[in-house]
Amino acid sequence: MTKADDAQKIWIGNDHGGYELKRKIITFLEERGVEFEDVGSDSGEIVRYPHYAVRVAKAVSDGEAERGILICSTGIGMSIIANKFERVRAALCTSTYMGRLTRAHNDSNILCLGGKITGEFEALDILDAWLRTEYDGGRHDISLELIAEAEDNLSDNSAWEPSEEFFQDPTR
């Protein structure tokens, strides 16, 4: 398998709060023939979620993985740390509608789920929608370009201010 093939794998990270849901997600992915790399906790024993979030977010940020899934008790902590990485658009989703729209409108590349707040069937529906939905592009490209611009400025510790064009055109 080539490096490009490896990038097509979905990386999965979880802490203790996401362990049980991860097991269900792995079965779901295996049944559909989706390749994955499991870099999460292997038990329900207490661990710190940042260790696992960093592995997945770094792989996506570096282009080693195209997409990732992060699961903790609520999904909040995982999404916070994942979004610190360049080129990561991690989205915490609690409904199928959110899973579909975050792909279509935000081109999200990491799905965050709450293992203690989202039921198994809902979580799998969210995942299915997120996997099946393509990015719409078009008018959404403008927002992603602004996010990338902000990210470039913020990552070098300079303040970000939207370009003048942003203020002149309210649709931008």
Protein Blocks (a to p, Z undefined) as FASTA:
>chain_A
ZZklmmmpccddddfklmmmmmmmmmmmmmnopacddfbdfbfbdcdfklmmmmmmmmmm
nopafbdcdddfkommmmmmmmmpghiacdddfbfklmmmmmmmnopabdcddfklccfk
lmmmmmmmmmmpcceklmlmmmmmmmmmmmmmmmnopacdddfklmmmmkZZ
